[in-house]
């Protein structure tokens, strides 16, 4: 990321696998908090927040 900023490149991480996205949505439906889901799946809270935002739209 730092190298990308120095060279003014854009950085777009790969999307989560579909299976992991479905697991996020299922855990959200079961009432798990975003913090617990992110820790359980080993992903960043910000990533979790973005995918839950997609669920609401």
N, C-alpha and C positions, 0 to 999 in steps of 0.2 A: 504494500500500500504506500509506504514512504517513497519507494522508487517511482511509483506511478505519479505521485504528487510532484516529485522533482522533475520528471520528464514530461509532465502534463498529460500523461496517458489517462484514459478512463479505466476504471476497474469495475467489472461487473462479475460478482461471484456466480457460480453455477447454481441454478435453482435446486431446491430440495427434491429428492426423488418422490414420485407420485405416492408411493406406499407410505412414506414418512408424512407427507401432507395429509393423507387420509387419516393417519393415526393422530395427528394434531387435532383434526376436526372431531374425531370420535371422542378423544379425551376432553375436548372442550364441551361437547354435548353432555358428557358424564358429570360435568361440574368441576373439573380440575382447574386450578388457577393457572394463569399463563406462566408464572414463575415455576410452579411444580412441573408443568409440562416441559418447559425448556430444560430444566435440570434432568428430568427423566429421559429425554431424548438426546441430551448432550448438544443442544444448539443454543446459540446466543438468544438472550431475551428479546433483542431488537428484531431478530429474524422471526421469532415466535409472534411478536406483535404485528409484523407485516402480514404474516399468513392468516392470523386471526382477523385482521382488517379485511382481507380478501373474502373471508367467510361471511362477513356482515354485509358486503355489497351484493 
